[in-house]
Each structure stands twice: as structure tokens, then as C-alpha cells.
Amino acid sequence: MEAVATKWTLDPTHSEVQFKVKHLVISTVTGTFKQFQGEAETEGDDFENAKINFTLDVNSVDTNQEQRDAHLKSEDFFNAASFPEIKFESTAFRKVGSSDYKLEGNLTIKDVTKPVTLDVEYGGSAVDFYGNTKAGFEVTGKINRKEFGLTWDGITEAGSIVVGEDIKLSINVQFAKQA
């Protein structure tokens, strides 16, 4: 008997998308994307081999500093006017430990799509006050911004690079099972 596909929708009120990047290669700036959506499709309630799609609204970037956010949205970085979304589409979701997974997929930033591999920790599932089944995940990984066309360096007069190349991702998501 074939397993029935189960759809899960991202619960934005219990999820967050964070990134960290070195500033002047000596300190770290943390930012978030405030608006995003995602869904997963599984066979039954087992997440192995799940198909996962995720979209971030570039205009919702927030580093707690208005001028920097405007710069990130500009053509120097994300070019939000031409490329308003960052997209991820999974190609594999493999179990590698009791609660650990590797999430592989294609990440699109601006007009560049590249394969990435992210580490995922499954936090478990629970039923909320309203009878909805929720599943929680912590996703971490690192990408090189230059590989995605985010090449602005902003060299200072003293020769320091303003923005590091590696972007650390920290994403906590809660999915709600759809009836």
C-alpha cells in the first residue's frame, strides 16, 4: 500500500530566519528576514525524503539598522527591485542520525541558482492547544555570498574588507500539518 502524501505549511509566528556575517572581519552582524513562507510534503508523518520549498521576501531584511538594510536591498547586494525573493527547493532530505538530517537543494539568490547542503536537527512533533500537529526543525549552514553574485566588498581606505564572504544561516521553523 502506497503512503499518502502529507502536506505541511510553515507557521511564520513560530519560525525565524537569521543570518550572520562578519563586519570588517572582526565582529559579527546578525540579520533576519521577517517575511517568508514554506511548505513540506512527506509520506505520512515521516520526514525522510520530504520535499521542501522555502521563499524569503528580500524586502523584509532587517539588521536593526535602517541604512544598512536599505544598502542590502540595493543593487550592491540583493537588488530587491529586480529580485524580490530568495528561493530554496530541496532535492534530498536524508536522515543521518536519530534526529539529524542533511537537506540538499537549490538556492536562488538574485539570478544565481546553486546547490547547497544544510544541517537539520528535527526537534520533534507535538499537538498544540487547537489540535494541530506541529513539527519543529533547526536548520544551519554556511554559504559564500560571492558565489551568489553578492560581490560588493566595500574596501575601506585602510584596505579592510567591510563584509565577510561567508554567511552563516540559522533557521528555526515550525511546520503545521494540513488536514
N, C-alpha and C positions, 0 to 999 in steps of 0.2 A: 504494500500500500504506500502510495506516494505522500510525503509530508505536505501539509497545507502551508502555503506561504503566509507569513505573518508580517504585517506592516507595523512599523514603529515610527513615531514622529517626535522630533526634538522638542523638548519642553524648555523654551527660552528663559522662563522665570527661574529655572533650577540649573542653568548652564552658563558657562563663561568661556570666552576665548581670549587668551593672553599671549603676548609675545614679549621677548626681552632682547635688547640689542645693546652692545657696548657703545658708549659715547666717549669719544677721544681715547678709546681703548683702555680707559681706566675705571670707568663707572658704568652702571647699567641703567638703561631707561626701560621702563615697563609700559606697555600699551595694551589696550583691549579693543576689540570690535564689539560694539553694543548691539548690533542687529545682525542676525544670522538665522539660517534655517537649515534643517537637515532631516533626513529620513533613512531608515534602515529597513531592509527586507530580509527576513530569516525563514528558515524551515522550522516551523513550530516555534519553540522558545529557545532553541539552541542558536547561539550567535556565531558559531564557527561557519565560515563561508558566507557570512552575511554580505549583502550588497549595501553599500553606504554612500550616500550623496550628501554634500555639505556646500552651502553657499554663504559667503560673508559679504556684507554691504560695506564697500570701501569707504563710503562717506560717513560711516559710523565709527571710524577710527578715533580713539581717544587716548592721548598720552598725558592728560592732565595739564596740557599747555597749548592754548589755542593757536599760537603762531606756528608751533611745531606741527600740530595737526593739519593746519592749512598747507604747510610745506609738504607733508606726506601725501596729501590729496592732489598736489600739483604735478605738473609734467616731470619734475625732477624725480619723483618716486612713482606712486601708483597711477597717476593720471586718471583720477576718478571720473572726469568728464567723459573720457573715451572708454574707460574700462571700469564700470561701476561695481563689478563683482569679482570676487576671488572664488574659484570653484575647486572642489575636490570630488573625484569619483573613484571609488575603490575598484581594484582589480583582484584583490585577495584579502581575506581576513582569516589568519591561521592561528590556531591555538598552539602556544609554545610552552605553557606551564599551566598550573592549576587555575590561575586567574589571569594569566598573561597571554597576550596576543600580539602578532605583528600585523599591522594594517598597511597594505600596499595599495597605491593608487596613483592617479594622475592629478597633479596640482596645476591649476592655471592661474597665473598672475599676469595681468596685462594681456599680451598676446603670446605668452610663452607657456607651453604645457610640458611638464617634465614628470617622470616617475619619482615618487618619494616613498620612503618606508618609515612608519611611525610606530612607537611602542604604545601598547594599550593595556591598561590594567582594568579588568572587569570588577567593579565594586559589588556586584550582586543585584538582585531584584527584590522588590517589595511592593506591597499593595498600599496605596495611600488612603486617606480618610474617605475618599469618594469611590473607592473600589477599583481604581485604575492601577494596572500593573506598570511599574516603572523599573527601568534598568539603568544603572549608573556606570560610567566609564571615565577614566582619566587617560588622556592621550598626550604623549610627549614626543618631541623630536626636534630636529635641527635642520634648517635649510640654509643654503648660501644665497643671499639676496641677489648677488650678481648673476647667478645662473638664470634668474627670472627677469632679467632686464632692469633690475633696480640698481643702477650702476653709479648713482651720484655719490661722490666721496666727500666733497666739501673740504678740501685740504686747507688747513689754517695757514696763516702767514708763517708760523714756525714750522710748518711741514707736517703737522699731525693730521691723521685721518679722523674726520669727525664721527663717522658712522662705521661700526664694525661690519664685517661681511656676514658673519653667522647670526642667524635669527633663531632663538630658542622658542619653541612653541609649547604652550601648556594649556590644554583644553579639557575642561571638565564638562561632561554632557550627561543629561538625563533624558532617556527616551521613554515615551509613553506608548504602551501597546494599544493599537487601534482595534476596536471591536469588529 
